[in-house]
Amino acid sequence: MSARPNIVLIVNDHQAYYRHGWDDGPRPLTPHFDRLAADGVRFERSYCAVPLCGPSRRTLATGLYPHNHRNYFNYSNAPYDHEIYTTNLARAGYRCFTFGKWHAGAGTALNFDCEGFSMEDYGNPYISAEYRDYLRKKGLPPAEHRVEFVFDSFVMKREFPALKPGAAYRSERYWCGEHATGITTTPKESHEAFFLADMACEQLEALADAEDDQPFHLRLDFWGPHQPFFPTQEFADLYDPEDIPVYGNFADSLAGKPALYWQDPHDRLTDEDGRFATPSNLDWGEWQRIIARAYGHITMVDAAGGLVLDKLDELGLADNTLVIWTADHGDALGSHGGRFDKGSYLTEEVLRVPLALRYPGRIAPTQTSDALVCGIDIAPTILDAAGTDFARPVDGESLLPLASEVGEAGAEGRGSLLVESYGHGFGTIELARALIKGRYKLIAYQNHASELYDLESDPYELTNLFTSPQHSDMISEMEAELQAWLDKTGDTDFAKPVSEAFRELDNRKFQELLRRRARVNDAGD
């Protein structure tokens, strides 16, 4: 057994977490994540660096904010002119394996000293040769889903003609992020989460059989619980939609909030003028059914991740393995007037993510931490555990000092945290920066009025305090601290006006992507 720890990173995609079941009603069941947290430390105030898949995943790989790694949007494909942590691990003597979604820029994780299974762009595992081989080996049918609800979206109407309520649907085109809900009618083992977990478990078995002293890093990136919310009946039956109470800001009128909340063009629920519809044009009964399917999907992905934890135990690898389990960002899911997916706003629902670490002998069990932590900290934590580091400074810090060692106390952590957004992309850019400090969150926009929320007394962010005279001194202090963060991390983007060239660059890349996907779809028809 290696003296250095093996390291496993599990990343869920797009997980509803903040306030879901925190007050009343059912909470999404995650027994395997909870088991991991009980054996180590759970971080209660964990934020993504940016609430969008592509830039957040580049952050997880680099320890950098988007303003430093420059992969601003899902389709930016910024150059890799910075270090990727797996390459550093490989140089330090680790074998690195990856199974699942990459979506951090051009190429795949296999370009960065990893073995395993990784796909370009967003990817769709259901159309991969590896998935077909898996089905043959296991004697399984391709995943099929009974569609219940489809969000009225231009993407769906134009590119997914088979995605209709009542249809028996297979995800066989370029993308598997359809904006829909339903039930997976084939065995759960046909689902991408179990396909990926099976490959990861097979790799762990091979590593255990090798009986050498070389440490390994294994990364498992599920495509779920990102929509489509397609749990099997087994997991759907865990949640009765009628038990889900009205979400705390579902009826948010958006009064006092900047215009961005109405203007975001990527919301799936808009009025006839293309503005976000408030009150929601779906009643709460419909939202209950949508959220119940989302919860079932979360629990199904958790079960797949649990297979990897079980395999570590079975093979005797758990005692010398650091396991980190988190998500790339949150999910708006029914919040702030009834939103689906995410957008250009920086609400807690899209920013907060689950995070737990287990490291037997180093991290004491049953800990919870209120330290402000972020996706920028994941890669530095992994390299710290491996006894190596980035060659150049990064924005994140190792989380290991925050988790108390057996018999010792942990560090306190940072006093405030920066998170950011460039918007949802597709040619629309909305620069925003948020500072979280104690109970307050300040959000500054380049082109909109600012926001301030007291997260302790107003956890659903219903009352914007930015114009409150009683908070003027504190706002000035927080604005100064936000500027200090921008200076410290070298963020010059926020001070510049958004150029047409910048806007056109993102839109052009998106249009190129659509053309490439159309060719793939035409070839498959």
C-alpha positions in Angstrom: 0.0 0.0 0.0 1.2 3.5 -0.9 2.3 5.7 2.0 0.6 8.6 0.1 -3.2 8.5 0.0 -5.3 7.4 -2.9 -7.7 10.2 -3.9 -11.2 9.8 -5.2 -13.2 12.8 -6.4 -17.0 12.4 -7.1 -18.7 15.4 -8.9 -22.4 15.6 -9.3 -23.7 17.8 -12.0 -26.2 20.6 -11.2 -27.7 19.5 -7.9 -30.6 21.2 -6.0 -29.3 21.6 -2.5 -29.8 24.9 -0.7 -33.1 25.1 1.3 -34.6 22.0 -0.3 -36.1 20.2 2.7 -34.2 22.4 5.2 -37.4 23.8 6.7 -40.4 21.5 6.1 -41.3 18.6 3.9 -39.0 15.9 2.4 -35.4 16.5 1.9 -33.6 14.9 -1.1 -32.3 11.6 0.3 -28.6 11.2 -0.1 -27.7 8.3 2.3 -24.4 7.5 0.7 -23.2 11.1 0.7 -24.4 11.4 4.3 -22.4 8.3 5.2 -19.3 9.8 3.7 -19.9 13.1 5.6 -20.5 11.2 8.9 -17.1 9.6 8.5 -15.4 12.9 7.9 -16.4 16.6 7.5 -19.4 18.2 5.9 -18.9 21.8 4.7 -22.2 23.6 5.3 -21.3 26.8 3.4 -19.8 25.5 0.2 -20.2 27.6 -2.9 -19.4 27.1 -6.6 -17.1 29.7 -8.1 -19.6 30.3 -10.9 -23.0 28.8 -11.4 -22.4 27.4 -14.9 -21.1 24.0 -15.9 -18.2 24.8 -18.2 -16.5 27.5 -16.2 -17.2 25.8 -12.9 -15.6 22.6 -14.1 -12.5 24.5 -15.4 -12.3 26.0 -11.9 -12.4 22.5 -10.3 -9.5 21.4 -12.6 -7.4 24.5 -12.0 -8.1 26.2 -8.7 -8.7 29.4 -10.6 -11.7 31.8 -10.9 -13.1 32.2 -14.4 -11.5 35.6 -14.7 -8.2 33.9 -14.5 -8.7 30.7 -16.5 -10.8 32.6 -19.1 -13.2 29.8 -19.8 -16.2 32.1 -19.2 -19.0 30.1 -20.7 -20.0 26.5 -21.6 -18.6 26.9 -25.1 -15.7 29.3 -24.7 -13.0 26.6 -25.1 -10.4 29.0 -23.7 -6.7 27.9 -24.1 -5.3 25.8 -21.4 -2.5 28.2 -20.5 -2.6 27.2 -16.9 -2.0 24.0 -14.9 -4.6 21.2 -14.7 -4.2 19.4 -11.4 -4.2 15.8 -12.8 -1.0 16.6 -14.8 0.6 17.7 -11.5 -0.6 14.5 -9.8 0.9 12.4 -12.6 4.2 14.2 -12.3 4.1 13.4 -8.6 3.8 9.7 -9.3 0.0 9.2 -9.3 -1.9 7.2 -11.9 -5.0 9.2 -12.8 -8.3 7.9 -14.0 -11.5 9.7 -15.0 -15.0 8.4 -15.8 -17.7 10.7 -16.9 -18.4 14.3 -18.0 -15.6 16.7 -18.8 -17.2 19.9 -20.2 -14.3 22.1 -19.0 -13.1 23.2 -22.5 -11.7 21.7 -25.7 -10.7 18.0 -25.7 -11.3 15.7 -22.8 -9.8 14.8 -19.5 -7.8 12.1 -21.3 -5.6 15.0 -22.7 -4.4 15.7 -19.1 -2.6 12.5 -18.0 -5.8 10.6 -17.3 -6.9 7.1 -18.4 -10.6 6.0 -18.5 -13.7 7.4 -20.2 -14.3 11.1 -21.1 -16.2 12.8 -23.9 -15.8 16.1 -25.7 -18.1 19.0 -25.2 -21.1 18.3 -22.9 -21.2 14.7 -24.1 -23.8 12.0 -24.2 -22.7 8.7 -22.7 -25.8 6.9 -24.1 -24.4 7.2 -27.7 -20.8 6.1 -26.8 -19.3 2.8 -27.8 -18.3 2.2 -24.2 -22.0 2.3 -23.1 -23.0 -0.1 -25.9 -20.3 -2.5 -24.7 -21.5 -2.2 -21.1 -25.0 -3.0 -22.1 -23.9 -6.1 -24.0 -21.8 -7.3 -21.1 -24.5 -6.8 -18.6 -27.4 -8.0 -20.8 -29.2 -4.6 -20.4 -31.5 -2.7 -22.7 -30.6 0.9 -23.6 -32.0 3.4 -21.1 -35.6 4.4 -22.0 -37.7 7.0 -20.3 -41.5 7.7 -20.2 -41.7 11.5 -20.6 -44.1 13.3 -18.3 -43.4 17.0 -18.8 -41.3 19.0 -21.2 -40.4 22.7 -20.7 -41.4 24.9 -23.6 -37.9 25.7 -24.8 -36.6 26.6 -28.2 -33.9 24.0 -27.9 -36.4 21.2 -27.3 -38.7 22.3 -30.1 -36.0 22.6 -32.6 -33.7 19.7 -31.9 -35.6 17.1 -29.9 -38.7 16.3 -31.8 -39.2 12.9 -30.1 -39.3 14.5 -26.6 -43.0 14.7 -26.0 -45.2 14.0 -23.0 -46.2 10.3 -23.0 -43.4 9.3 -25.4 -41.1 6.4 -24.8 -37.9 8.3 -25.2 -34.2 7.4 -25.6 -31.5 10.1 -25.4 -29.7 9.3 -28.7 -28.6 12.7 -30.0 -25.6 14.9 -29.2 -26.8 16.0 -25.7 -28.4 14.4 -22.7 -29.5 17.5 -20.8 -33.0 17.7 -22.1 -35.4 20.0 -20.1 -37.9 17.4 -19.2 -39.1 15.1 -16.4 -40.3 11.5 -16.4 -39.5 7.9 -15.3 -36.7 5.7 -16.5 -38.6 2.5 -17.4 -35.5 0.3 -17.9 -33.4 -1.1 -15.0 -31.5 1.5 -13.1 -28.3 -0.2 -14.2 -29.1 1.2 -17.7 -28.8 4.8 -16.4 -25.6 6.7 -17.1 -24.8 7.0 -13.3 -24.7 3.3 -12.9 -22.8 2.8 -16.1 -20.1 5.3 -14.9 -20.0 3.8 -11.4 -19.5 0.3 -12.8 -16.5 1.4 -14.9 -15.1 3.1 -11.8 -15.6 0.0 -9.7 -13.9 -2.2 -12.3 -10.9 0.2 -12.3 -10.7 0.0 -8.5 -10.7 -3.8 -8.7 -7.9 -3.7 -11.2 -5.9 -1.4 -9.0 -6.4 -3.5 -6.0 -5.3 -6.6 -7.9 -2.1 -4.9 -9.0 -0.8 -4.8 -5.4 1.8 -2.1 -6.2 2.7 1.0 -4.2 1.8 3.5 -6.8 -1.0 5.8 -5.5 -4.0 6.6 -7.7 -6.5 9.4 -8.3 -9.9 8.4 -9.6 -12.5 11.0 -10.6 -16.1 10.2 -11.3 -18.2 12.9 -12.9 -21.9 12.0 -13.3 -24.1 13.7 -15.9 -26.9 13.8 -13.3 -28.7 15.0 -11.4 -28.8 17.6 -14.1 -32.1 17.5 -16.0 -33.7 15.6 -17.5 -35.1 14.3 -14.2 -35.6 10.7 -15.1 -35.4 8.5 -12.0 -36.5 4.9 -12.1 -39.8 4.1 -10.3 -37.8 2.7 -7.4 -36.4 6.2 -6.6 -39.5 8.2 -7.8 -41.6 6.3 -5.2 -39.6 7.7 -2.4 -41.3 11.1 -2.9 -44.9 12.0 -2.9 -45.3 15.3 -4.8 -48.1 16.4 -2.4 -45.7 16.2 0.5 -43.5 18.9 -1.0 -44.4 22.3 0.6 -44.4 25.5 -1.4 -40.8 26.6 -1.7 -39.9 29.6 0.4 -39.5 32.1 -2.5 -41.6 30.4 -5.2 -44.0 33.3 -4.9 -41.2 35.9 -5.0 -42.6 39.0 -6.9 -39.0 40.1 -7.6 -39.8 43.5 -6.2 -36.6 45.4 -5.5 -34.5 43.1 -7.6 -32.6 44.3 -10.7 -34.1 43.9 -14.2 -31.8 41.0 -14.9 -34.3 38.7 -13.1 -36.9 39.4 -15.7 -34.7 39.8 -18.7 -32.6 36.6 -18.6 -33.3 35.0 -22.0 -32.5 31.4 -20.8 -35.4 31.0 -18.4 -37.8 28.3 -19.7 -40.9 30.0 -18.3 -41.5 33.3 -20.0 -44.5 35.4 -20.9 -45.6 36.4 -24.4 -43.1 39.2 -24.4 -40.2 36.9 -23.7 -39.9 38.1 -20.1 -39.7 35.8 -17.1 -43.2 35.2 -16.0 -44.1 36.0 -12.4 -46.2 34.6 -10.9 -45.1 31.4 -12.5 -47.0 30.2 -15.5 -46.9 26.7 -13.9 -48.9 26.2 -10.7 -47.4 24.8 -7.6 -49.0 21.4 -8.2 -47.0 21.1 -11.4 -43.9 22.2 -9.7 -44.4 19.6 -7.0 -44.3 16.9 -9.6 -41.2 18.4 -11.2 -39.4 18.7 -7.9 -40.3 15.2 -6.8 -38.7 13.8 -9.9 -35.6 16.0 -9.3 -35.4 14.6 -5.8 -35.7 11.0 -7.1 -32.9 11.7 -9.6 -30.7 13.1 -6.9 -31.2 9.9 -4.8 -30.6 7.7 -7.8 -27.2 9.4 -8.5 -26.4 9.1 -4.8 -27.0 5.4 -5.0 -24.6 5.1 -7.9 -21.9 7.0 -6.0 -22.5 4.7 -3.1 -21.3 1.7 -5.2 -17.9 3.3 -5.4 -17.8 3.9 -1.6 -18.8 0.2 -1.1 -16.1 -0.9 -3.5 -13.4 1.0 -1.6 -14.5 -0.8 1.6 -14.7 -4.2 -0.1 -11.2 -3.9 -1.5 -9.7 -2.6 1.7 -8.8 0.7 0.0 -10.9 3.1 2.1 -8.5 3.5 5.0 -5.8 5.0 2.7 -8.1 7.1 0.4 -9.2 10.7 0.6 -12.7 10.9 -0.9 -14.2 14.3 -1.9 -17.9 14.5 -3.0 -19.3 17.7 -4.3 -21.2 19.3 -7.3 -20.3 21.8 -9.9 -23.2 24.2 -9.1 -26.7 24.3 -7.8 -30.2 24.4 -9.4 -32.8 27.2 -9.4 -35.6 24.5 -9.3 -38.8 26.4 -8.4 -37.0 29.3 -6.7 -37.5 33.1 -7.1 -40.9 33.1 -8.8 -40.5 29.5 -10.3 -37.3 29.2 -12.2 -35.9 26.1 -14.0 -32.2 25.4 -14.6 -30.1 28.4 -13.8 -29.3 31.9 -15.3 -27.3 35.0 -14.9 -28.3 35.7 -11.3 -26.3 34.8 -8.2 -29.0 33.4 -5.8 -28.0 30.9 -3.1 -30.0 28.2 -4.9 -27.6 28.2 -7.9 -24.5 28.9 -5.9 -24.6 26.5 -2.9 -23.4 22.9 -3.3 -22.9 19.9 -1.1 -19.3 19.1 -0.1 -17.9 16.4 2.2 -14.4 14.9 2.7 -13.4 11.6 4.3 -9.8 10.9 5.1 -9.4 8.2 7.8 -6.7 8.9 10.3 -6.3 12.5 9.1 -9.8 14.0 9.3 -11.8 13.2 12.4 -15.3 11.9 11.8 -18.7 13.6 12.5 -17.5 17.1 11.8 -19.5 20.0 10.3 -17.8 23.2 9.2 -19.3 26.6 8.6 -16.2 27.9 6.9 -16.7 29.7 3.6 -15.3 27.3 1.0 -15.5 27.1 -2.8 -14.9 25.1 -6.0 -11.5 27.0 -6.3 -10.4 24.9 -3.2 -10.9 21.4 -4.6 -7.8 21.1 -6.8 -5.5 22.6 -4.1 -6.9 20.2 -1.6 -6.1 17.2 -3.8 -2.6 18.3 -4.5 -2.0 19.1 -0.8 -3.1 15.5 0.1 -0.7 14.2 -2.5 2.2 16.2 -1.1 2.6 18.4 -4.2 1.3 21.7 -5.4 0.7 24.0 -8.4 3.9 25.5 -9.8 2.2 28.9 -10.0 -0.1 30.6 -7.5 -3.8 29.8 -7.7 -6.9 31.4 -6.2 -8.0 28.4 -4.0 -6.6 27.0 -0.8 -6.4 23.5 0.6 -9.4 22.5 2.7 -7.4 20.1 4.8 -6.4 22.6 7.5 -10.1 23.4 8.0 -10.9 19.8 8.9 -9.6 18.9 12.4 -7.2 16.1 12.5 -7.8 13.3 15.0 -7.3 15.0 18.4 -6.6 18.5 17.0 -8.6 21.6 16.1 -9.0 22.8 12.6 -8.3 26.3 11.2 -11.0 29.0 11.0 -10.8 29.7 7.3 -11.3 32.8 5.2 -13.4 35.7 6.4 -15.2 36.3 3.2 -15.6 34.8 -0.3 -15.9 35.9 -3.9 -18.1 34.3 -6.4 -18.7 35.5 -10.0 -20.7 35.2 -13.2 -20.4 36.3 -16.8 -24.0 35.3 -17.4 -25.3 32.2 -19.2 -23.6 32.9 -22.5 -25.1 32.3 -25.9 -24.1 35.9 -26.9 -25.7 37.4 -23.7 -23.2 38.6 -21.1 -24.0 39.8 -17.6 -21.0 40.4 -15.4 -21.6 40.0 -11.7 -19.5 39.6 -8.6 -20.8 38.6 -5.1 -19.1 38.9 -1.8 -20.3 36.6 1.0 -19.3 37.6 4.5 -20.8 36.4 7.7 -24.6 36.6 7.4 -24.6 39.0 4.4 -24.2 38.7 0.7 -23.5 41.7 -1.6 -24.0 41.3 -5.3 -22.6 43.9 -7.7 -23.4 44.0 -11.4 -21.8 45.8 -14.3 -25.1 46.9 -15.8 -27.7 46.5 -13.0 -28.5 47.8 -9.6 -26.8 46.0 -6.7 -28.3 43.6 -4.2 -27.7 42.9 -0.5 -29.3 40.1 1.5 -29.2 39.1 5.2 -29.0 35.3 4.7 -29.7 34.7 8.4 -33.0 36.6 8.7 -33.9 36.3 5.0 -32.5 32.9 3.8 -34.7 33.0 0.7 -33.4 36.4 -0.4 -36.7 38.1 -0.7 -35.8 41.6 0.6 -33.0 43.5 -1.2 -31.4 45.7 1.5 -29.1 47.6 -0.8 -31.0 50.9 -0.5 -31.5 50.5 3.2 -30.0 53.5 5.1 -29.4 51.3 8.1 -27.0 49.2 6.1 -25.1 52.0 4.2 -21.9 51.8 6.3 -21.8 48.0 6.0 -22.4 48.2 2.3 -19.4 50.6 1.9 -17.3 48.2 3.9 -18.4 45.2 1.8 -17.9 47.1 -1.4 -14.3 47.8 -0.3 -13.7 44.2 0.6 -15.1 43.1 -2.7 -12.7 45.4 -4.5 -9.9 43.9 -2.4 -10.8 40.5 -3.6 -10.8 41.7 -7.2 -7.4 43.2 -6.7 -6.0 40.2 -4.9 -7.1 37.7 -7.6 -6.3 39.9 -10.5 -9.8 40.4 -11.7 -9.7 43.2 -14.3 -12.8 42.1 -16.2 -15.3 43.6 -13.9 -13.9 47.1 -14.4 -14.2 47.0 -18.2 -17.3 47.5 -20.3 -18.4 44.4 -22.1 -17.1 44.7 -25.6 -19.1 43.7 -28.7 -16.1 41.6 -29.7 -16.3 39.7 -26.4 -20.0 39.2 -26.9 -19.7 38.1 -30.5 -16.9 35.7 -29.6 -19.1 33.7 -27.3 -22.1 33.8 -29.7 -19.9 32.7 -32.7 -18.6 29.8 -30.7 -22.1 28.8 -29.8 -23.3 29.0 -33.4 -20.3 26.9 -34.5 -21.2 24.3 -31.8 -24.8 24.1 -33.1 -23.6 23.5 -36.6 -21.2 20.8 -35.4 -24.0 19.2 -33.4 -26.4 19.4 -36.4 -23.8 17.4 -38.5 -23.7 14.8 -35.7 -27.5 14.5 -35.6 -27.8 14.3 -39.4 -25.3 11.5 -39.4 -27.3 9.6 -36.9 -30.7 10.0 -38.5 
